[in-house]
């Protein structure tokens, strides 16, 4: 699973598929033996071996908890760094969970590409948003009480 000269293009296609809601392409982008990690201590966090395990424990759980009428992922994304097979991207997600909680998050994602697929994936996300919207465990103050939450537009404009 060594590097791929088209690493940036693989990640760009992944973001485009995610923005279009093409989950078959999103999932197919991961190598069957991908090593995937989601940072944090939420029920969706952890280190996963293989695409099936990762999808069942994270992507599947996430999309099952969201109202499909109000899901917009990767409407804004940017690739910040490409170093051989490694790509760093930043993406925003805008959704509403079935429990009514907003699921608006900024993701930092680190990809390693090999053979035209994602062979390693590391994700940083707002774990309080995951707990409130996906796990129905409200840990934060209501959104109207937060001061100036950072968005991807804020980061991209720097």
URVEN-V896852 format. One record per residue. RES is the residue in one letter. SS is DSSP state (2 for helix, 1 for strand, 0 for the rest). PHI is phi in radians with two decimals (NA if undefined). Layout:
res = <RES | RES>
ss = <SS | SS>
phi = <PHI | PHI>
This chain:
res = <X | X | X | X | X | X | X | X | X | X | X | X | X | X | X | X | X | X | X | X | X | X | X | X | X | X | X | X | X | X | X | X | X | X | X | X | X | X | X | X | X | X | X | X | X | X | X | X | X | X | X | X | X | X | X | X | X | X | X | X | X | X | X | X | X | X | X | X | X | X | X | X | X | X | X | X | X | X | X | X | X | X | X | X | X | X | X | X | X | X | X | X | X | X | X | X | X | X | X | X | X | X | X | X | X | X | X | X | X | X | X | X | X | X | X | X | X | X | X | X | X | X | X | X | X | X | X | X | X | X | X | X | X | X | X | X | X | X | X | X | X | X | X | X | X | X | X | X | X | X | X | X | X | X | X | X | X | X>
ss = <0 | 0 | 0 | 0 | 0 | 0 | 2 | 2 | 2 | 2 | 2 | 2 | 2 | 2 | 2 | 2 | 2 | 2 | 2 | 2 | 0 | 0 | 2 | 2 | 2 | 2 | 2 | 2 | 0 | 1 | 1 | 1 | 1 | 1 | 1 | 1 | 1 | 1 | 0 | 0 | 0 | 0 | 0 | 0 | 0 | 1 | 1 | 1 | 1 | 0 | 2 | 2 | 2 | 2 | 2 | 2 | 2 | 2 | 2 | 2 | 2 | 2 | 2 | 2 | 2 | 1 | 1 | 1 | 1 | 1 | 1 | 1 | 1 | 1 | 1 | 1 | 1 | 1 | 1 | 1 | 1 | 1 | 1 | 0 | 0 | 1 | 1 | 1 | 1 | 1 | 1 | 1 | 1 | 1 | 1 | 1 | 1 | 0 | 0 | 0 | 0 | 1 | 1 | 1 | 1 | 1 | 1 | 1 | 1 | 1 | 1 | 1 | 1 | 1 | 0 | 0 | 1 | 1 | 1 | 1 | 1 | 1 | 1 | 1 | 0 | 0 | 2 | 2 | 2 | 2 | 2 | 2 | 2 | 2 | 0 | 0 | 0 | 0 | 0 | 0 | 0 | 0 | 2 | 2 | 2 | 0 | 0 | 0 | 0 | 0 | 0 | 2 | 2 | 2 | 2 | 2 | 0 | 0>
phi = <NA | -1.51 | -1.05 | -2.44 | -1.15 | -1.73 | -0.99 | -1.06 | -1.14 | -1.06 | -1.21 | -1.03 | -1.10 | -1.12 | -1.11 | -1.10 | -1.11 | -1.11 | -1.09 | -1.43 | 1.31 | -1.49 | -1.19 | -1.07 | -1.24 | -1.04 | -1.22 | -1.12 | -1.18 | -1.45 | -1.09 | -0.96 | -1.86 | -0.97 | -1.83 | -2.18 | -2.34 | -2.08 | -1.24 | 2.23 | -2.19 | -1.32 | -1.07 | -1.61 | -1.45 | 2.44 | -1.96 | -2.12 | -1.90 | 1.73 | -1.06 | -1.06 | -1.12 | -1.09 | -1.11 | -1.11 | -1.53 | -2.22 | -1.04 | -1.08 | -1.11 | -1.03 | -1.24 | -1.16 | -1.51 | -1.69 | -1.32 | -1.04 | -1.29 | -2.24 | -2.02 | -2.48 | -1.78 | 1.02 | -1.22 | -2.26 | -2.69 | -2.64 | -1.70 | -1.72 | -2.71 | -2.32 | -2.36 | 1.09 | -1.44 | -1.79 | -2.33 | -2.02 | -2.23 | -2.24 | -2.47 | -1.96 | -2.19 | -2.34 | -2.70 | -2.24 | -1.35 | -1.09 | -1.46 | 1.58 | -1.30 | -1.20 | -2.16 | -1.95 | -2.46 | -1.92 | -1.98 | -1.90 | -2.22 | -1.98 | -2.03 | -2.09 | -1.88 | -2.59 | 1.05 | 1.39 | -2.31 | -1.38 | -1.79 | -2.53 | -2.50 | -2.31 | -2.19 | -1.99 | -2.56 | -1.21 | -1.21 | -1.19 | -1.11 | -1.06 | -1.06 | -1.22 | -1.51 | -1.61 | -1.75 | 0.97 | -2.24 | -1.19 | -1.99 | -2.04 | -1.21 | -0.98 | -0.95 | -1.19 | -1.62 | -1.31 | -1.72 | 0.71 | -1.11 | -1.32 | -2.09 | -1.11 | -1.09 | -1.09 | -1.25 | -1.17 | -1.44 | -1.40>
